[in-house]
Amino acid sequence: MATETLRHPGGGGRVVQFSVFVANKLGRLHDLSALLKQHHVHILALTVLDTTDSAIVRAVVDDPERARDLFHEHGFAFTESPVLVVEVDIETRLEAVLKAMLEAEINIHHVYAFLALPDGRPLIALNVEDQDLAAEALRRHRFNVLTQADLLR
């Protein structure tokens, strides 16, 4: 296995996850995606939680400052939270990430895969209850944790 290093999430900026609240109606996800694309903001990771009346679109983008401005300008309700972005070099490493969280007794709120793979690296986003403890647990297991700066295109 190749040696992996950890870049602490504090250096280079914590990765921002947006949770955007949209009406659960035809075309709203497209509207959101098209708005970001039109302004050269790339969606790197995406998951959608569907409810009866609305949907929560969770996304990691390459330019969170610009995305934040666009959401405000165009009336999209949203929240922000930090996520850990972890490189998983092969399929079996996902289980090792989950084991590291279990051993550290860290609750995972949600996890999803990246659409775009900077430098061809498979990545997952983890929203966990304790970012710093989780990053340390991943360091002990020799995982590479990326910062927002690592996700620039």
NUKEMI-16608 format. One record per residue: residue in three letters; x, y, z of N, C-alpha, C in turn. Coordinates in steps of 0.05 Angstrom, whole numbers, plus 5000, padded with zeros to 4 digits. Layout:
ALAXYZXYZXYZ ...
***
This chain:
MET501749765000500050005000501850255000 ALA501050444984502650694982502350845008 THR504550995015504451155039502651395034 GLU500851445053498951665051499551865073 THR498952115069499352315089496752455095 LEU496652595117494252745124494953045123 ARG493253185110493353475112491153555131 HIS491753675153489753745173487653925161 PRO485053875167482954035155483154325162 GLY484554405183484854685189486754835170 GLY488754695159490654815141489554805113 GLY489255025099488155025072485155045072 GLY483955055095481055095097479454835099 ARG477654835118475854605120474054595095 VAL473354355087471654325064468754385072 VAL467554555056464854645061462754475046 GLN460754385061458454245049456154435051 PHE454854485029452354635029449954445029 SER448054515046445454375046443454585036 VAL442554545011440854734998437954624998 PHE436054785007433354695010431754794986 VAL430654604971429254674946426454534946 ALA424654664932421954544930422154284915 ASN420654094923420653834911418853844886 LYS419953974865418353994840420253964817 LEU419053894794420553844770422354084763 GLY424954024759426854224749428454374769 ARG427754364795429254524814432154444817 LEU432754184817435454094818436954194793 HIS435654184770436954284746437454584748 ASP435554734759435955024762438455084779 LEU438654934801440954974819443554904805 SER443654674792446054594777446754784755 ALA444754874740445255064718446355324728 LEU445255424750446155674762449155654768 LEU449955444782452755414789454455384764 LYS453655224745455155184720455555454705 GLN453455604703453555864689455656054701 HIS456156024727458056194740460656054746 HIS461155834732463655684733464255574761 VAL462155504776462555364801461955064796 HIS463854894802463554614795462654454819 ILE460554294815459554114836461453864836 LEU462753824858464653604860463453354873 ALA461553394891460153174904457253254909 LEU455453064908452653134909451052894920 THR449152954937447152764946444552914951 VAL442352784946439752914949438052744968 LEU436852874988435052745006432252854999 ASP430552674991427852744982425852715004 THR424252925008421952915026419452975011 THR417252975024414653015010414553294997 ASP415153505012414853775002417353904991 SER419653805000422153934993424353724990 ALA426553814981428953644979431353794991 ILE433153645002435653765012437853664994 VAL439053854981441253804962443853854977 ARG445353654983447953684996450053684974 ALA451853884975453853904954456454014965 VAL458653914953461254034956462054154930 VAL462954404930463654534905466554634907 ASP467654704884470454794883470755084891 ASP468655244892468755534899466455594918 PRO466755534944464555574963463755864966 GLU465756054964465056334968463156424945 ARG463756354921462056434898459356294900 ALA459256034908456755894911455056024932 ARG456256104954454756234976453456494965 ASP454956654951453956904939451556844920 LEU451856644904449756574884447256474898 PHE447556314919445256224934443656464946 HIS445156654958443956894969442557054947 GLU443957104925442857274903440357154891 HIS440256884889437956754875435956634894 GLY436056694920433956624938433856324946 PHE436156184944436155904953436755904984 ALA435055774999435555745028437655525031 PHE439655575048441755385052443055405079 THR444455195087446155205110448955095101 GLU450855135118453555035113454554875136 SER456154675130457454525151460054405140 PRO461954355158464454235149464153945144 VAL465553835125465753545120468653475117 LEU469253225124471853115118471752985091 VAL473753045075474052915049476452735050 VAL475852475046477852265050478352125024 GLU480952085018481751934994481551635001 VAL480051484984479851194987480951074961 ASP483350984962484750914938483650664924 ILE482350484939481150254927478550194942 GLU476850044930474149984941474249884969 THR476149724976476249605003476949805024 ARG477950035017478750235037476350365050 LEU474050365037471650475050471150335077 GLU471350075077470949925102472950015123 ALA475450075115477450165134476850435145 VAL475650615129474850875138472650845160 LEU470750675154468550625172469550495198 LYS471550315196472650195219474150395236 ALA475650585224477050795238475050965254 MET472751025243470751185257469551025280 LEU469050765275467950595296469850575320 GLU472450525314474450495335474650755351 ALA474350985339474451235353471751315365 GLU469751155361467051195371465951465361 ILE466251515335465251755322462851685306 ASN460651825311458251795296458451925269 ILE457651775248457551885221454651965215 HIS454252225208451552325202450852245174 HIS452652285155452252195127454852185112 VAL454852025091457151985074456251965045 TYR457852075027457252044999459752074983 ALA459651984958461951974940462152224923 PHE464452284914464952514896464352434867 LEU463252634852462852604824465352654808 ALA466752874816469252954803471552854821 LEU473552744809475752624825478352784819 PRO478952984836481353134832483752944831 ASP485352984810487752814805486952514803 GLY484452454796483652174792483352014817 ARG483352144840483252004866480351964874 PRO479551714881476851674891476651804919 LEU474451954923474052104947471352064959 ILE471052074985468452084998468352315017 ALA465952415021465452635040464152505065 LEU465152585088464052475114463152715131 ASN460652705139459652895158459552745184 VAL461252825203461452685229461052875252 GLU460652755276460152915299462553065310 ASP464952975305467353105315469553095293 GLN469753315278471553335256474553285264 ASP475353415286478153395294478953115303 LEU477252995319477752725328477652525304 ALA475852575286475652395262478152425245 ALA479052665241481552705225483952565238 GLU484052585265486252445279486052145276 ALA483652035278483251745275484051665247 LEU483351825227484051755199487051775196 ARG488351965209491351985208492651735219 ARG491551635241492651385252492451155233 HIS490351155216489950945197491051005169 ARG492751215168494251295145492551375121 PHE490351525126488651625105489451915099 ASN489051985074489552255064486852415066 VAL486852625083484452795086485053055072 LEU483353135054483853375038482553625050 THR483553855041482554105049481054235025 GLN479654455030478354595009480254674987 ALA482654754994484654834975485454604956 ASP485354354967485954124950483854074929 LEU481554194932479354134913479054344891 LEU480854544891480754744870481254624843 ARG479754714823480054614796481754794780 
***
